[in-house]
Amino acid sequence: MTQKSTDILVDWTDEHTAKFQKDILTVRHRLSETGLFSDEALAQMLDKHPKEKLDVCTMHTDHPLYPNQFRTGDFRDVDGATLIKAAKAGAIWVNARQAMNVHPEYNAVLKRMYGSISEVTGRPSFNARGGILISSPVAKVPFHCDKTETILWHVRGKKRIYIYPLTEEFLADESYQNIIANDLGDDLPYKAEMDKSARYFDLEPDQMISWQLNAPHRVDNQSYCVSVTTEYSTKASAFKNSVMYTDALLRKKFSVQAKWSDASNGQRLIKSAAGRVLRKAGAIKVDDVKDMVTFKIDETAKSYVVDVEPFVRNF
């Protein structure tokens, strides 16, 4: 089997190309060799990252169907090095959104990452967005799905990712319609018995994983972890999301229970065209859900987490 390596990807094969965007694949990469993902480099990046693009969260487990939902934290009184310490010591999950786009040194690596994918697959390079995740040994990402194509480039530590079948049992059309219509975040209802149907992968340092568009998944850390998550839109994802927006409107306004799997290609074409127009027109009223801050990072606390009186995030 032919193997290809680039300055980012290691031993990519024809099998990887066949699976890309259609199935789950894992492959080695060289992101740690860039030197941009050490604790020192990450602390410097966090110090200059725009506050409005930085999320510092912890998890709570008091909802039977949505365990490990994120709580938003106030990080304004601490520097990047302290956030790294908090991630190592407590139940902290840090997401520097679009860090791979905002900072020139990271953006250069992002372009190399997707240039490498283009090189090994023969496809045009995608215009990707990339965030950097820095998370504690006990951090968990809730059961959810993504609206665009997603790749997880794990860099440091060990984490287990569970990927579930793309069926109505795990991702009901109504649930995805709600996500597209912004009725809720990307989280999905979860029960532990669903894990029996999942495929799981224990990611090692410098290992990348990708999966089929919209496949539901969740992540459990097994150590302090650093990862890059990238996303990009394609004609296929934009097409499906426009169809789902139209279906969401039909359900909300007219109680029509339309399903993606039941629609013909002609119906999907009509719904996709309508969905693009309807979304621009704001046809579905979206509730103004406030992002409430419920804790702050405090380096004097053992877990670095101190609860505060909830307030609307204004930073």
DABELMO-V399623 format. One record per residue. N is the residue number from 1. NEAR is the number of other ideal C-beta (glycine too) atoms within 12 Angstrom. D_CENTER is the distance of its C-alpha to the mean C-alpha in Angstrom with 1 decimal. Layout:
n->N near->NEAR d_center->D_CENTER
n->N near->NEAR d_center->D_CENTER
This chain:
n->1 near->11 d_center->31.7
n->2 near->13 d_center->31.0
n->3 near->17 d_center->28.6
n->4 near->24 d_center->27.2
n->5 near->19 d_center->26.0
n->6 near->23 d_center->25.0
n->7 near->20 d_center->24.6
n->8 near->35 d_center->20.9
n->9 near->36 d_center->20.8
n->10 near->24 d_center->23.3
n->11 near->22 d_center->25.2
n->12 near->32 d_center->23.3
n->13 near->22 d_center->25.4
n->14 near->17 d_center->26.4
n->15 near->20 d_center->24.7
n->16 near->32 d_center->21.3
n->17 near->26 d_center->22.1
n->18 near->16 d_center->23.2
n->19 near->20 d_center->20.0
n->20 near->32 d_center->17.5
n->21 near->28 d_center->15.5
n->22 near->19 d_center->17.9
n->23 near->21 d_center->17.3
n->24 near->31 d_center->15.6
n->25 near->31 d_center->16.7
n->26 near->33 d_center->16.7
n->27 near->38 d_center->18.6
n->28 near->29 d_center->19.6
n->29 near->41 d_center->19.0
n->30 near->27 d_center->20.7
n->31 near->38 d_center->18.4
n->32 near->27 d_center->20.2
n->33 near->18 d_center->23.4
n->34 near->25 d_center->22.4
n->35 near->18 d_center->23.2
n->36 near->35 d_center->20.3
n->37 near->37 d_center->18.5
n->38 near->20 d_center->21.5
n->39 near->25 d_center->21.7
n->40 near->15 d_center->24.2
n->41 near->30 d_center->22.2
n->42 near->40 d_center->19.1
n->43 near->29 d_center->21.5
n->44 near->24 d_center->23.0
n->45 near->39 d_center->19.8
n->46 near->38 d_center->18.9
n->47 near->22 d_center->22.5
n->48 near->21 d_center->22.3
n->49 near->32 d_center->18.7
n->50 near->18 d_center->19.1
n->51 near->23 d_center->19.0
n->52 near->15 d_center->17.5
n->53 near->25 d_center->14.3
n->54 near->35 d_center->14.2
n->55 near->35 d_center->12.9
n->56 near->46 d_center->14.7
n->57 near->41 d_center->14.4
n->58 near->37 d_center->16.1
n->59 near->34 d_center->16.0
n->60 near->21 d_center->18.7
n->61 near->18 d_center->19.8
n->62 near->11 d_center->22.4
n->63 near->18 d_center->21.1
n->64 near->11 d_center->22.2
n->65 near->19 d_center->19.6
n->66 near->25 d_center->16.6
n->67 near->25 d_center->16.9
n->68 near->30 d_center->14.9
n->69 near->31 d_center->13.9
n->70 near->34 d_center->13.2
n->71 near->30 d_center->16.3
n->72 near->35 d_center->16.4
n->73 near->43 d_center->18.8
n->74 near->34 d_center->21.3
n->75 near->39 d_center->21.2
n->76 near->20 d_center->23.8
n->77 near->20 d_center->26.6
n->78 near->30 d_center->25.2
n->79 near->21 d_center->24.5
n->80 near->30 d_center->21.8
n->81 near->23 d_center->23.9
n->82 near->29 d_center->24.0
n->83 near->42 d_center->20.3
n->84 near->38 d_center->20.1
n->85 near->29 d_center->23.0
n->86 near->41 d_center->21.3
n->87 near->46 d_center->18.2
n->88 near->31 d_center->20.7
n->89 near->24 d_center->23.1
n->90 near->33 d_center->21.3
n->91 near->33 d_center->18.4
n->92 near->44 d_center->16.3
n->93 near->45 d_center->12.7
n->94 near->45 d_center->12.5
n->95 near->33 d_center->9.8
n->96 near->45 d_center->11.8
n->97 near->28 d_center->10.1
n->98 near->27 d_center->11.5
n->99 near->40 d_center->13.6
n->100 near->41 d_center->13.9
n->101 near->30 d_center->15.5
n->102 near->25 d_center->17.5
n->103 near->28 d_center->19.4
n->104 near->15 d_center->21.7
n->105 near->21 d_center->21.8
n->106 near->34 d_center->18.1
n->107 near->23 d_center->18.1
n->108 near->19 d_center->20.9
n->109 near->36 d_center->18.9
n->110 near->38 d_center->16.0
n->111 near->24 d_center->18.9
n->112 near->29 d_center->20.3
n->113 near->40 d_center->17.1
n->114 near->36 d_center->17.1
n->115 near->23 d_center->20.8
n->116 near->33 d_center->21.0
n->117 near->36 d_center->19.0
n->118 near->25 d_center->21.5
n->119 near->21 d_center->24.3
n->120 near->33 d_center->23.8
n->121 near->28 d_center->22.9
n->122 near->13 d_center->25.3
n->123 near->18 d_center->22.9
n->124 near->14 d_center->22.6
n->125 near->19 d_center->19.9
n->126 near->30 d_center->16.8
n->127 near->20 d_center->16.2
n->128 near->33 d_center->12.7
n->129 near->30 d_center->10.7
n->130 near->39 d_center->9.5
n->131 near->35 d_center->8.6
n->132 near->47 d_center->10.3
n->133 near->39 d_center->9.5
n->134 near->45 d_center->13.0
n->135 near->46 d_center->13.5
n->136 near->36 d_center->16.6
n->137 near->23 d_center->18.2
n->138 near->27 d_center->17.8
n->139 near->38 d_center->14.2
n->140 near->35 d_center->12.4
n->141 near->39 d_center->9.0
n->142 near->32 d_center->10.4
n->143 near->35 d_center->10.8
n->144 near->35 d_center->8.7
n->145 near->40 d_center->8.0
n->146 near->36 d_center->6.4
n->147 near->30 d_center->9.3
n->148 near->28 d_center->9.3
n->149 near->35 d_center->9.6
n->150 near->40 d_center->6.9
n->151 near->42 d_center->8.4
n->152 near->40 d_center->8.0
n->153 near->46 d_center->11.1
n->154 near->40 d_center->12.4
n->155 near->42 d_center->15.4
n->156 near->34 d_center->17.1
n->157 near->32 d_center->17.8
n->158 near->25 d_center->17.2
n->159 near->38 d_center->14.5
n->160 near->28 d_center->14.6
n->161 near->40 d_center->12.0
n->162 near->33 d_center->13.4
n->163 near->36 d_center->12.9
n->164 near->33 d_center->15.1
n->165 near->24 d_center->17.4
n->166 near->30 d_center->16.6
n->167 near->20 d_center->19.6
n->168 near->18 d_center->20.9
n->169 near->19 d_center->21.1
n->170 near->32 d_center->17.4
n->171 near->38 d_center->16.1
n->172 near->25 d_center->19.2
n->173 near->30 d_center->19.7
n->174 near->27 d_center->20.5
n->175 near->34 d_center->17.2
n->176 near->39 d_center->15.3
n->177 near->35 d_center->18.0
n->178 near->30 d_center->17.4
n->179 near->30 d_center->13.7
n->180 near->40 d_center->15.0
n->181 near->31 d_center->17.9
n->182 near->22 d_center->15.9
n->183 near->23 d_center->17.9
n->184 near->24 d_center->15.1
n->185 near->25 d_center->11.4
n->186 near->29 d_center->9.0
n->187 near->29 d_center->10.8
n->188 near->34 d_center->13.4
n->189 near->26 d_center->16.8
n->190 near->31 d_center->17.0
n->191 near->20 d_center->20.2
n->192 near->15 d_center->20.8
n->193 near->11 d_center->23.0
n->194 near->25 d_center->20.1
n->195 near->22 d_center->19.4
n->196 near->14 d_center->22.6
n->197 near->18 d_center->21.1
n->198 near->30 d_center->18.0
n->199 near->25 d_center->17.9
n->200 near->23 d_center->16.7
n->201 near->27 d_center->16.4
n->202 near->21 d_center->17.4
n->203 near->35 d_center->15.8
n->204 near->25 d_center->18.3
n->205 near->25 d_center->18.3
n->206 near->29 d_center->17.7
n->207 near->33 d_center->16.3
n->208 near->40 d_center->13.7
n->209 near->39 d_center->12.3
n->210 near->42 d_center->11.4
n->211 near->32 d_center->12.0
n->212 near->30 d_center->13.4
n->213 near->33 d_center->12.0
n->214 near->36 d_center->10.8
n->215 near->33 d_center->11.6
n->216 near->40 d_center->10.8
n->217 near->42 d_center->9.7
n->218 near->38 d_center->9.7
n->219 near->37 d_center->10.3
n->220 near->31 d_center->13.6
n->221 near->34 d_center->14.6
n->222 near->23 d_center->18.2
n->223 near->24 d_center->18.9
n->224 near->32 d_center->17.8
n->225 near->41 d_center->14.9
n->226 near->44 d_center->13.6
n->227 near->47 d_center->10.8
n->228 near->45 d_center->9.5
n->229 near->41 d_center->6.1
n->230 near->41 d_center->7.5
n->231 near->30 d_center->7.6
n->232 near->33 d_center->11.0
n->233 near->22 d_center->13.2
n->234 near->23 d_center->16.2
n->235 near->17 d_center->19.3
n->236 near->21 d_center->18.3
n->237 near->27 d_center->15.1
n->238 near->23 d_center->17.0
n->239 near->25 d_center->20.0
n->240 near->35 d_center->18.3
n->241 near->36 d_center->16.7
n->242 near->33 d_center->20.1
n->243 near->39 d_center->21.8
n->244 near->42 d_center->19.7
n->245 near->40 d_center->20.5
n->246 near->37 d_center->24.1
n->247 near->40 d_center->24.0
n->248 near->37 d_center->22.5
n->249 near->31 d_center->25.4
n->250 near->29 d_center->27.9
n->251 near->26 d_center->26.9
n->252 near->24 d_center->27.1
n->253 near->16 d_center->30.2
n->254 near->12 d_center->32.2
n->255 near->10 d_center->30.8
n->256 near->19 d_center->30.3
n->257 near->17 d_center->28.0
n->258 near->31 d_center->26.9
n->259 near->23 d_center->24.8
n->260 near->35 d_center->23.0
n->261 near->18 d_center->24.8
n->262 near->15 d_center->28.2
n->263 near->23 d_center->28.1
n->264 near->14 d_center->30.1
n->265 near->12 d_center->29.0
n->266 near->11 d_center->31.4
n->267 near->21 d_center->30.0
n->268 near->26 d_center->26.4
n->269 near->18 d_center->27.8
n->270 near->21 d_center->29.5
n->271 near->35 d_center->26.6
n->272 near->29 d_center->24.2
n->273 near->20 d_center->26.9
n->274 near->25 d_center->27.4
n->275 near->33 d_center->23.8
n->276 near->21 d_center->23.5
n->277 near->17 d_center->26.6
n->278 near->27 d_center->25.9
n->279 near->26 d_center->22.5
n->280 near->13 d_center->24.3
n->281 near->13 d_center->27.0
n->282 near->13 d_center->24.8
n->283 near->21 d_center->26.4
n->284 near->26 d_center->24.3
n->285 near->14 d_center->24.9
n->286 near->18 d_center->21.8
n->287 near->11 d_center->22.6
n->288 near->8 d_center->22.2
n->289 near->13 d_center->20.1
n->290 near->13 d_center->20.5
n->291 near->21 d_center->18.1
n->292 near->21 d_center->20.5
n->293 near->28 d_center->20.8
n->294 near->26 d_center->22.3
n->295 near->32 d_center->22.7
n->296 near->32 d_center->23.4
n->297 near->40 d_center->23.1
n->298 near->26 d_center->26.6
n->299 near->24 d_center->27.6
n->300 near->16 d_center->30.8
n->301 near->23 d_center->29.0
n->302 near->13 d_center->28.5
n->303 near->25 d_center->24.8
n->304 near->32 d_center->24.4
n->305 near->33 d_center->23.5
n->306 near->24 d_center->26.2
n->307 near->19 d_center->26.0
n->308 near->21 d_center->27.1
n->309 near->12 d_center->28.5
n->310 near->17 d_center->25.6
n->311 near->17 d_center->25.4
n->312 near->15 d_center->23.3
n->313 near->26 d_center->21.1
n->314 near->13 d_center->23.1
n->315 near->20 d_center->21.7
